Amino acid sequence: MAMTLKRAAHLTGYEIRRVSTSATGGRVRFAAFDGAEEVAEADGPVEWLALDALVSKVLRIHSRRALERSGWRCARCKRRQGLQIHHRRYRSHGGTHEVQNLEPVCWQCHRMIHECERSR
């Protein structure tokens, strides 16, 4: 599914604004804003690619915040190795990339979380 302005805003939890379009290169640039503060910015050759790049950038920023918040440990077993980011509410069920929806877990715990979910 091509990324839209509305979907990008939902996934990131930020207001998304087009900040410029290059007259010569034709690149489109968007930024995510928390009030007046710019959180991240990205560009692309077309609108949906620029929005996709911006959402990915925000996910990286929020993933790092979630890892820092957990002390770079698995939220379940406290291991430090093999960490991955788990979406507490799955994106397929309307989950977002907002920090409060992200949980750092080791790959073993991540696998177990998804196996338990599947068995319900």
C-alpha positions in Angstrom: 0.0 0.0 0.0 1.4 3.4 -1.0 2.0 5.7 2.0 -0.4 8.6 2.3 -0.2 11.8 4.3 -3.0 10.5 6.6 -1.3 7.1 7.1 2.1 8.8 7.8 0.5 11.0 10.5 -1.3 8.0 12.1 1.8 5.8 12.2 4.1 8.6 13.6 1.7 10.4 15.8 3.0 13.7 14.4 1.6 16.4 12.1 3.1 15.8 8.7 3.8 18.8 6.4 5.2 19.2 3.0 8.2 21.5 3.5 9.4 21.9 -0.1 9.6 20.6 -3.6 12.8 21.0 -5.5 12.2 22.9 -8.8 15.2 21.3 -10.5 15.3 17.8 -9.1 11.6 17.4 -8.6 12.2 15.8 -5.1 9.4 16.2 -2.6 10.3 16.9 1.1 8.1 16.3 4.1 8.7 16.9 7.8 7.1 15.5 11.0 6.2 18.2 13.6 5.4 18.0 17.3 3.7 21.3 17.7 6.2 23.9 16.3 9.2 21.5 16.7 10.4 19.6 13.7 11.2 16.0 14.7 12.4 14.5 11.4 12.5 15.3 7.7 12.9 13.2 4.6 12.6 13.5 0.8 11.9 11.4 -2.2 11.3 11.5 -5.9 7.6 11.2 -5.4 5.2 12.0 -2.5 4.6 8.4 -1.3 8.3 7.5 -1.3 9.2 10.7 0.6 6.4 9.9 3.2 7.6 6.3 3.5 11.2 7.5 4.1 9.9 10.0 6.8 7.9 7.2 8.6 11.0 5.0 8.6 13.1 7.8 10.0 10.6 8.4 12.8 10.5 4.7 13.6 14.3 4.6 14.0 14.1 7.7 16.3 11.3 6.2 18.4 13.0 2.7 18.5 16.1 4.3 19.9 14.1 6.1 22.5 12.4 2.8 23.5 15.8 1.1 23.7 17.2 3.9 25.9 14.1 3.9 28.1 14.7 0.1 28.7 18.4 0.6 29.4 19.2 -1.4 26.2 17.7 -4.5 27.7 14.9 -6.9 26.8 11.7 -5.6 28.4 10.7 -9.2 29.2 13.9 -11.2 30.3 16.4 -8.3 30.6 18.9 -9.7 28.1 21.1 -7.3 26.2 21.7 -9.3 23.1 19.6 -9.8 20.0 17.3 -6.9 20.7 14.4 -6.2 18.3 11.5 -3.7 18.4 8.1 -5.2 19.1 4.9 -3.3 18.4 2.6 -3.9 21.4 -0.4 -3.3 19.2 0.4 -4.7 15.8 0.5 -2.3 12.9 -1.9 -4.7 11.1 -4.4 -4.0 14.0 -4.0 -0.2 13.9 -0.8 0.1 16.0 1.6 3.0 15.5 5.3 3.7 15.7 4.8 5.9 18.7 7.3 5.3 21.5 4.6 4.0 23.9 3.7 1.3 21.4 7.3 0.1 21.0 8.9 -2.5 23.3 12.5 -3.7 23.0 12.6 -7.5 23.3 15.3 -10.1 22.5 14.7 -12.3 19.5 13.7 -15.3 21.8 11.1 -13.3 23.6 9.9 -11.7 20.4 9.4 -15.2 18.9 7.5 -16.4 22.0 5.3 -13.3 22.0 4.2 -14.0 18.4 3.8 -17.7 19.0 1.5 -17.1 22.0 -0.5 -14.6 20.0 -1.0 -17.0 17.2 -2.2 -19.8 19.5 -5.1 -17.7 20.8 
